[in-house]
Amino acid sequence: MEEKIFWGCILGVTIYMLIPFVITRIIRFGVFSEARTPDAMALTFDDGPHPKYTPQLLDLLKKHDAKATFFVLGSMAERYPDLIQRMHEEGHQVGIHNYTHKTNWLLFPWSVRTDHLYRTADIVEKIIGVRPDYYRPPWGIINFFDFGLRKKFHIILWSVMVSDWRSKDMRDARRMRDLLLKKCKGGSVVLLHDSGETLGAVPEAPKYMLIALDDVLAKLKSQGMKFVRVDELMEMDRQERAAKESLGKRIMVKTFLWYDNLVHKIIGTKYIDPADPFLKFRVRRYQGKHPIHLDDGETIKRGDPIIELHLNNEELHRLGVSARSTTQLSVQLIRSMQGLMPKLKEMLEKDPDLQRIRGLYGISIIHRGAKRFGYSVIDLPSGLFTALTRIYLKFLLFVVHPQGRERLTTKSELLEPKIIAISRAEVLRRY
C-alpha cells in the first residue's frame, strides 16, 4: 500500500510539474522566449514596480530611447499605481507576474487563475485602462493545468538570463555587463529584475543591474540594436518567418490556398468551431467500395451517412510557419484536436441533422497520434485513388510543413495516407 502511494505521488508530481517543465523549457511549446529578428530585442523586468529602482529604470530607458516589458506583481501594482501608469504612458508594455511571487507548482490551478492572474489583470486594467494578456509565471514555472491559460494569455519566458538578482557589488555589475554583451543578440528576450524584495534576491541587486544596463544599452544601441516591447518583438518574429519563405513557394502557397478555399466553398464544408478554425466538416454518404471496420467493432458501409473531416490547410500552413520544429507542429495539432473532439460530441448530440450519422471519416498523411483520440487508423486499399491521394497529400505536406521539401525525404516511408475514422458511439462514449 505504501509503495502504491509512493508511486502515485511520483506520477502526480511528474504530470503536474515535470511534464510542463519539459514541454515549456525544453521543447519550448506554448511559450515565447526568442525571436528570429536580427536587429531588435526585448528587455523584460520582473517583480516590480519598486518605489526606488523602477523610477530609475524608467529614466534610464528614456535616456536610451528604449522600450521594455514589465511583468509586475499585482500586490506591488496596488501599492504603486503611479509607476504602472508611468510605464504605460511612456510606451512600455505591462504584463503579469502573479499577485505575489509564488510558484505555480505550489498553487492550485484555480488559485493561479483567480487569486493571481485575473486579480492582477483587474488591478492593472483599473490603472491604465488596458487589460494585460502577457504573462510570465514566477521562475518561469507552470503546472499542468496552466496550459489552458494560453487561450487568454501569451506565456513569455526568456532566452538570456544573467542572475542579476544575486548582484552585490561592482564586480557583479561588471560581470553582468560582460555577460549581457556576450549573450544578447537580435531576437533575444532578456530577463532582468527591477526589485530585489522576492525570495532569494539581494535587496540592492537592482542598483547594480542599472549600472550594467546603462553600459549595455549604450553599446548595443551604437551597433544598431533596437529595444522593443515583447508584443512588438513577437510581431516582428511573425513577419520575419513569413518573409523567409521563398518567393516561388509563397506564390505556390497562395495559389494553392486560394484553390483550396474555392473547393471548400463548392463542397460546402463548415467549421466545427469558428473560434478554432483547425478542422472543417461536411455531411455526406460514405462512397468507398470497401467497408471500414473500426477498432470498437462498428462498421461503416457504403451509403452510410458520415461526417467527412477536413484539416483547414490555411490554418495548417500558419501553424507550420510559426512552428520551430516537427515536434512543435505535432504538439500544436494534438492540442487542437483535444479541444475540438468535445465540440464534435456536442454537435452529434444536439444537431437534429446529425442523429443518423454512423461515424467520422477522413484521409490524411498526418495521422500519428490519432489513435489516442479513439480513431481507427486504416490502410487505404491499393489502386489509382490511393496513388493520386498520396501525390496530393505529399504536395500538401510540402506546402504546410516547416521543413518543406526536406521532410519529404526524411523517413518517407512514414508519409503514407491512411483512413482515420471513429464511430458515433465511440465519440459519445469517450468524450
N, C-alpha and C positions, 0 to 999 in steps of 0.2 A: 504493500500500500504506500509506504513512504517513498519507494522507488518510483511509483507511478506519479505521485505528487511532484517529486523532484523533476522528472522528465516533462511533466505537464507545465511546470514553471519555466523550464528551459525553452519549451516550444512557445509559450506565451511571450517570453522576452524576445525570442527570435522574430516572431511575427510583428509584435508591437513596436520593437525598437530597431533590431538589426537589419531586417529586410528593407525598411525605409531608408536606413543609413546607406546601404549598398546601392539602392536604386537612385538616390539623390546625390550622393557624394562620389560614387564611383562611376555608375552608368550616366549620371547627370540627367536623368529623365525627369521631366516635370518641373525643372528649375532653370533659372537663367543665371549663368556665372561668368560668361565670357562671350565676346562678340568677335566677328571677323573684320571689324573696321580698322583700317590701317593707321588712321591719324586722329582717333578720338578714344577717350577712355572715361570711365565713371569713377568718381570718388564717392565713397559711401561712409557715413558716420553713424555709429550705433550708440545706444544707451542714454542719449541726451533727451531734452536740452539741459545744459548745465549753466547756472547763472553766471559763472566766471568764465568758463572756457568757450562756450558756444558763441557769445558775442565776439570774442577774439577771433574765433574761427571764421565767422561771417565777415568780419573786417578783412581778414586775410584773403578770403575767396574774392571779395570785391576788389581788393588791390590787384589781384592777378586776373580779373575778369573770368573767373572760373565758376561753373555751376556744379552743384553736388546734390546728392540724395541723402536725407536724414531719416534713419529708421528710429523713431522716437518711442520711448516708453510712455504709455498713457498716464501713469502716475506723475511723471515729470512734466508732461504736456499740461496737465491740470494745474500744476504749481506755477508754470512759467508760460502762460498762453501768449504773452507778448513776443517771446522768442519764436514760437511757432508761427505767429503772424509775420514776423520779420523774415523768416525763412521763405515763406510763401511770397511776400511782396518783392523780395529780391530775386525771385525767379528760380529758387531751388525746389526740389521735389520733397514732399513729406510722405514717408512711409511708416509702417507699423512694425514695432519690435516687442509686442505683448504689452500688457498693462504694467506688469512688473517683470523683472529679469528672472523668470522661472523657465526651466527646460520643459518642453512639451512631453518628454519622456515621463515626467513625473506628474503630468496633469491628465485628467480625464478628457476624452475628446470633446464633450460638451462644454467643459471648462475653458478649453483653448478658444472655442468659438465665442461663447457668451461673455466670459469673465475677462477675456484678453483682447481678441481681435475686434469683435463688434463693439465692445466697450471703448476701446481706444479709437476705433474709427469714428464713433459717435462724438468723442471728445474733440478730435481733430476737425471733423466736419463742422462742429459748432463754432470753432475758432476761425477757420479760413473759408468756410462755405463750400469746400470740395471734399468729397468722401475719398479717403485713400484706399487704393486697391493693390498696393505693392507691399509685400510682407517679407521680412527676414526673421525667422524664428531665432530665439536666443541660442547661441553656439551653433547655429545652422542645423539644428536637430529637429526632426519632425517624428511624430508617431504614425502608425499605420493608417489611422483614420484621417490624418491631416491631408492625405491625397485628395480628399473631397473638397478641400479649400480651393483647389485650382479652378473651380467653377466661378469663384468670386474674386480670387486674389492671384497676382503674379508672385510666385515664390522666388526670392532673389538670394543667391549665395555670393560667392566671390572667387576670383582667380589669383589674387595677390593678398597675402596676409603677412605682416611683419612683427606680430606680437607687440604692438605699440602699447598695449595696456600694462605691460610689465616695466616700462621705461622709468628709470630712477634718477638719471643724471645725464650730463652732456655726452658722455661716452655712448650711452644708449641712443641719444639723439643722432649722433654721427653714424652709428651702426644702422639705425633705421633709415636715415637718408641714403646711405650707400645701397641698402637692400632695395629700397623703392626705385632708385635709379637703375638698378640692375634688372629688377623683375618687371617693371612697368613697361608696357608696350601698347600699341594700338589694340583696342578691344578689351583691355584689362578692366576688371571690376575690383576696386581696391577697398579692402576692409580696414577702417580706422575707427577710433572712438573719441568722442568729444566729452566724455565723462569718465571719471575713474572711481565711481561710487558703487560699482557692482562687484559681486563676489569674485575674488581672485585678482582684481585690478589694483594698481597702485594709484592712490588718490591724486598724486601730482603728475601722473603719466601724460595727460593731455598737454601739459606745458611743453614737454619735450617733443611730443608729436607735432605741435605747432611750429617749433623751431625747425624740425626736419622738413616739414611740409613746405615751409616758405622757400627753402633752397630747391626742393624738388619741383615745385610749380614753376619757379623761375627758369630752371634748367630745361625742363621738358617743353615749356612754352617756347623757349628760344629755338627748339628743334622742330617746331610746327605742330606740337600736340595740342588738341582741343580737349577741354574738360567739360563733359556734358552730364545731364541727368540720366538716370538708368532708363527711363522710358524713351528718351531720345536715342540712347545707345542701342536699345532693342530695335527701334525702328530703322536705324542705320544698318544694323545687322541683317534685318529682313531684306532691305534694299540691296545690300552687298551680296547676299546669297542669290537673290533673283538675277542680279547683273552678271553673275559668274556663269550662268548658263550660256552656251554658245548661241550666236545669232541664229544659226541654222536650226538648232534644236528649239529655240524659242519660237521660231516660225512654225516648225513642225508641231510643237505642243499646242500653240494657239489654234492652228488649223484643226488638229485632232479634237481638241476640246470643243471647238465650235461645232464640228460634225457630230460629236458625241452628244452634246446638248440637244441638237436638232433631232437626232434619233430618239432620244428620251421623250421629247415633246410629242413626236409622232406616235410612239407606242404607249404614251400616257403613264409613265412612271410618276410616283409621288414620293415625297419624303416621309419616312416613318416618324421623324421628329424634326420639324423645321429648324429647331434650335441646335440640332446636331446633324448637319447635312451629310453624314458619312455614308448612309445607306438609303437606297431607294427601293421601291417595290411596285409590282403590278399584279393584278389578279388575272389568271388565265387557266386553261386546262393543260395538263401535262401531255406533251406530244411525243415523248420518247417511245421508241419501239419496244424497249425492254423495261419491265417493271423495276422500281427501285426498292430493294429490300433493306430496311433500316435496322439499326442495331437494337432497337427496342421491340422488334418483332412486327412492327407495322410495315405496310407495303403501299407504295404509291404506284398506281396503274395508269395506263394511257387513258386520257379522258377525265381523270380526277381533277377537281378544282384545287389549285395550289396558289401560294404566294411566291412569285418569282423575285428573287433578291438580286439587286444590282449595286455594286460598290459605286459610289459617286467618284468618278475619275478626276473631276476637278479638285475635289477635296483630297483625294489620294495624292495628286500632284503637289498640292500645297503642303501636305504633311511631308512628302518626300523631299521637297526643297528645304524645309526647316529642320528635318532630322539630321543629326550629325553622324548617324550610323544605321546599318541594317537593324541592329538590336533595338535602337531607339524607335525606329519606324514600326517594328513589330509590336513593341510595348504600347505605342500610341494606338495601333489598330485594335489590340486586345482590349484596351480601356474603353474605346468607343463601343465595341460590341457589348461589353459589360453593362454599359448604360442603356443600350438600345433593346436588349432582349426583354427586360420587364415591360417596355413600352409595346413590343410586339405582342406579348401576352395580353396586355390590356386591350389592344386592338382586336385580338381574336375573341376575347370575352364580350366586348361591348358593341362592336360593329355588326349590325344585323346582316350586312352583305358578306360577312366572313364566317358565318356559322357553319357552312358546309366545307370549309377548307380542310383538305386532308393533311397538308404539311407545307413547309417552306423549302424552297429549292433554289439552287444556284450553281453556276460553274465558275471556278476560279483557279488561278495559278497560285493565289495566296490562300493556302488552306491549312498551314501549320497552326496548331492551337485551336482549330475548330472543334475538335472532339471535347475539349474542356467545357464547351458551352452546350454539349449534348448533341451536336451534329454528327451524322454519319459521313465519313469521307470515302467515296466510292470511285473506282476507276471508270473512266469513260470507255465504252466499247470501241474497239478499233474501227477505223473507217475514214472516209473523206471528211465528215463533220469534225471528228476529233483532230485530224491533221490541220484543218483550217482554223479550228479553235486554238490549237497550240501556237500557230503562227501569230494569230491576232493577240493572244494574251502575252506572248513574249514581246511583241511590239509595245503593248500597253505597259509592261513592266519597264521597258527601256525608257518610256516617256515619264513615268511617275517615280521611278526608283532613284534614290540619291546617288547611287553609283552607276546608273545608266548602263552603258554597253559592258562595263566591267562585270556587272552582276550576271549578265547573260552567259559569260564564260566561266564563272565561278560556281562549282557544284551544279552544273547544268542539268545533271540527272534529277535534281530535285524540282526543276521547273516544269512540272508535268501537270496539266489541267486535270482537275478532279471535280466530280459531283459532290457538293456538300448539301445535305438535306436533313431535316428534322421533322418529326411528325407533330401534328397539332397537339396530340395527347402529351408528348414529351415536353413541349413548351409549357403547357398548362401545369404539368406535374412539377417541372424543375424550377419554374420562376413564379 
